[in-house]
Amino acid sequence: PKLQTSPTAGVKLKDANMSGPLSGYRIIDLTSMVSGPLATMILADQGAEVLKIENPKGGDYTRGVSSRNGGFSASFLNNNRNKKSIALNLKDASGVKLLLDLVKGADVFVQNFRPGVTDRIGVGEKAIRAIAPDIIYVSISGFGHTGPYAKKPVYDPLVQALSGLTSIQGGADNVRPRLVRTILPDKLTGFTAAQAITAALLARERNGVGQHVQLSMLDSVVSFLWASDMSSQTFVGHEIAQEKAQSFIDLIYETKDSYISVAVQSNKEWQGLTRALNKPEWLEDERFKTSALRHHNIDDRLRLTQEVLRGKTAAQWLELLEAEDVPCAPVLHRSEVISHPQMENEHPEAGRLRQARGAAVFSTTPPTQRYGAPLLGQHSVEELKKIGLDDNDLEQYIAEGIVAVPAGEPQS
């Protein structure tokens, strides 16, 4: 995906009033960390108005993690652009009352507390639906909303472990399981939630009825894996007890100066590979004459390919492979990825930012970047005034710690 910049935090762009396919929808976002905030940022990037409700004492946990500049963490910036921040103390009944007032007229309510917490503090589905009967109420959890793990604390590595992902990453059941070196469950759940919310909004457009959408990190990962990694468990009564590795050799190859990836599936691609590598004899090798045989003899095939690829530089091989239409790509480090064509701009607190744009590009409703990630409580006054609070009310709530605004900003 192309890279782009995030605009000035909290500054609305002139052409942003009616942009994006979700323009006009309002989302109340109580989520924190990554899965929920990523989901709502996707929707915000596509035009939805997202009010991020945060604890006045520190806000979203990711505000405080490392890799920081100008008071912002990279993690917070990369999961919370295009949102407004309202800092409310939901442990106080007055804070809950303010939240319920904000819910009036909202289309979506998203939370990722442990099951049972929202009912306890007064913002469960029943309480929210009493204010907004047709709202889409979304609950994101770690292990699901029922079962023995439902109320356990959860982090990404635990979901990787329980879902079988670590075993798949290890390569076979009889070797050491390994974590994927990115928080895949968190991010995958974010994308799954964004799609589910959009589907629920579409259903409501057709039938006028809101609903409760529940999803978990565990379910998201298991569903993701099943498409390609659970064939041994698909046929009931014919399961394969021990998953064996197809090969412990991956598709990353060493060249004379760096690494490339080459992947061939079809007979046409295999023939192109033999021409690019100048190995016509492989076409007559009994081990490689069909796709099935090449799969069965995968270790021999990949080992021979690697031996040849050590003979030239990555650039030389990529030119030869591309000429034969063989799927290939250079292996880039993160520092190399960012040297590709990109746009940069300024964030008033965090400085110059480099961020990936939303993956989907819309031809008739192109979204614009309206806000950078907000300061904690940056929009508290603006949004609470919209629901009828006057300056005296706001000053009192701020003094009592029920509402927070950024340090140094006017309180009303």
Secondary structure as UniProt FT lines:
FT   STRAND          3..4
FT   TURN            14..15
FT   TURN            17..18
FT   TURN            21..24
FT   STRAND          26..29
FT   TURN            33..34
FT   HELIX           35..45
FT   TURN            46..47
FT   STRAND          49..54
FT   TURN            56..58
FT   HELIX           61..64
FT   STRAND          68..69
FT   TURN            70..71
FT   STRAND          72..73
FT   HELIX           74..77
FT   TURN            78..79
FT   TURN            81..82
FT   STRAND          83..88
FT   TURN            90..91
FT   HELIX           93..103
FT   TURN            104..105
FT   STRAND          108..111
FT   TURN            115..116
FT   HELIX           117..121
FT   HELIX           125..131
FT   TURN            133..134
FT   STRAND          136..141
FT   TURN            148..151
FT   HELIX           156..163
FT   HELIX           165..170
FT   TURN            173..174
FT   HELIX           184..207
FT   STRAND          212..216
FT   HELIX           217..229
FT   HELIX           231..233
FT   TURN            236..237
FT   STRAND          252..254
FT   STRAND          259..262
FT   HELIX           267..276
FT   TURN            277..278
FT   HELIX           280..284
FT   HELIX           286..288
FT   HELIX           291..296
FT   HELIX           298..309
FT   TURN            310..311
FT   HELIX           314..323
FT   TURN            324..325
FT   STRAND          328..330
FT   HELIX           334..337
FT   TURN            338..339
FT   STRAND          345..347
FT   TURN            348..350
FT   STRAND          351..353
FT   STRAND          355..356
FT   TURN            376..379
FT   HELIX           380..386
FT   TURN            387..388
FT   HELIX           391..399
FT   TURN            400..401
FT   STRAND          403..404
FT   TURN            407..408
//
